[in-house]
Amino acid sequence: MGQKKGQAGAKIGRMGEDAACTHLCSLGQTILERNWRCGHLETDIISLGSDGIHFVEVKARVAPSTTDPSENVGYAKQRNMAKAAARYLATKGSGLGDQEIWFDVVSVLFEGGKASVDYLKGAFLPLGL
């Protein structure tokens, strides 16, 4: 039972990331990376827009959901996203020029076969690094 639940959660996660990428592209952003990892650090989506580089956490749920998925991006996750961004920029940033850095959250809620996407640009500022 636990494996099926885990597989279903992974499928919802991939579908949520697909919906998030589609939404970001519709806003004129270019997807640079998906599921970028370096050691234990991970970022769901890294995109480039006319306004800078976006490090994006995607939270997807199936209705009915009792909480907004973005509420699950707490301090520890924010800190890890900021560390991942610093590592990414240190390894790949030289070709990106001097860009504004954004930390965004995309919430995706699936209900009745449709995806509702809520994009929170600049959802947080990394503090205490």
C-alpha positions as CSV (number, residue, x, y, z in Angstrom):
1,M,0.0,0.0,0.0
2,G,2.8,2.5,0.9
3,Q,4.6,1.9,-2.4
4,K,1.4,2.6,-4.4
5,K,0.8,5.8,-2.4
6,G,4.4,6.9,-3.0
7,Q,4.1,6.2,-6.7
8,A,0.8,8.1,-6.9
9,G,2.5,11.0,-5.1
10,A,5.4,11.0,-7.5
11,K,3.0,11.0,-10.4
12,I,1.1,14.0,-9.0
13,G,4.5,15.7,-8.4
14,R,5.6,15.2,-12.0
15,M,2.2,16.4,-13.3
16,G,2.5,19.4,-11.1
17,E,5.9,20.2,-12.4
18,D,4.7,19.8,-16.0
19,A,1.8,22.2,-15.3
20,A,4.2,24.7,-13.6
21,C,6.6,24.6,-16.5
22,T,3.8,25.2,-19.0
23,H,2.6,28.2,-16.9
24,L,6.1,29.6,-16.6
25,C,6.7,29.3,-20.3
26,S,3.4,31.0,-20.9
27,L,4.8,34.0,-19.0
28,G,7.8,34.1,-21.3
29,Q,10.2,32.2,-19.1
30,T,12.7,29.6,-20.4
31,I,13.1,26.4,-18.4
32,L,16.9,26.0,-17.7
33,E,16.7,22.9,-15.4
34,R,14.2,20.5,-13.9
35,N,14.9,18.6,-10.7
36,W,18.4,20.1,-10.5
37,R,20.4,18.3,-7.8
38,C,23.8,18.8,-6.3
39,G,24.4,16.5,-3.3
40,H,21.5,16.8,-1.0
41,L,20.4,20.1,-2.5
42,E,17.6,20.2,-5.0
43,T,15.5,22.7,-6.9
44,D,12.3,21.6,-8.8
45,I,12.6,24.2,-11.6
46,I,15.2,26.8,-12.6
47,S,13.9,29.2,-15.2
48,L,15.1,32.4,-16.9
49,G,12.8,35.3,-17.5
50,S,13.4,38.8,-18.7
51,D,13.5,39.8,-15.0
52,G,16.1,37.3,-13.9
53,I,16.7,33.7,-12.8
54,H,13.9,32.0,-10.9
55,F,14.4,29.1,-8.5
56,V,11.0,27.5,-8.2
57,E,9.5,25.1,-5.7
58,V,6.4,23.2,-7.0
59,K,3.8,21.9,-4.6
60,A,1.0,19.8,-6.1
61,R,-2.1,18.4,-4.4
62,V,-5.3,16.7,-5.5
63,A,-8.6,18.2,-4.3
64,P,-10.0,18.2,-1.7
65,S,-6.9,19.7,0.0
66,T,-7.2,21.2,3.4
67,T,-4.2,23.5,3.0
68,D,-2.7,25.6,0.3
69,P,0.3,23.6,-1.0
70,S,2.6,26.6,-0.8
71,E,2.2,26.6,3.0
72,N,4.5,23.5,3.0
73,V,7.5,25.6,2.0
74,G,8.8,26.4,5.4
75,Y,12.1,27.8,6.7
76,A,14.1,24.7,6.2
77,K,13.0,24.3,2.6
78,Q,13.6,28.0,1.9
79,R,17.1,27.7,3.4
80,N,17.9,24.6,1.2
81,M,16.6,26.4,-1.9
82,A,18.8,29.4,-1.2
83,K,21.8,27.0,-0.7
84,A,20.9,25.2,-4.0
85,A,20.7,28.5,-5.8
86,A,24.1,29.6,-4.5
87,R,25.6,26.3,-5.6
88,Y,23.9,26.5,-9.0
89,L,25.1,30.0,-9.6
90,A,28.6,29.1,-8.5
91,T,28.8,26.2,-11.0
92,K,26.8,27.5,-13.9
93,G,26.2,31.2,-13.3
94,S,29.2,32.6,-15.2
95,G,27.3,32.2,-18.5
96,L,24.1,33.8,-17.1
97,G,25.5,37.3,-16.6
98,D,24.4,39.6,-13.8
99,Q,20.7,38.6,-13.2
100,E,18.2,39.3,-10.5
101,I,17.5,36.2,-8.4
102,W,13.9,35.1,-7.5
103,F,12.6,32.4,-5.2
104,D,9.2,31.4,-6.3
105,V,6.5,28.9,-5.4
106,V,4.1,27.3,-7.8
107,S,1.0,25.6,-6.2
108,V,-0.9,23.2,-8.4
109,L,-4.3,21.9,-7.4
110,F,-5.8,19.1,-9.4
111,E,-9.5,18.8,-9.4
112,G,-11.8,17.1,-11.8
113,G,-9.1,16.5,-14.4
114,K,-8.1,20.1,-14.4
115,A,-5.0,21.8,-12.9
116,S,-5.3,25.1,-11.1
117,V,-2.0,26.9,-11.0
118,D,-1.1,29.7,-8.5
119,Y,2.3,31.3,-9.1
120,L,3.9,33.2,-6.2
121,K,6.7,35.1,-7.7
122,G,9.2,36.3,-5.1
123,A,7.5,34.1,-2.5
124,F,10.4,34.6,-0.1
125,L,13.7,36.3,0.4
126,P,16.5,34.0,1.7
127,L,17.6,35.1,5.2
128,G,20.2,33.9,7.6
129,L,22.6,32.2,5.2
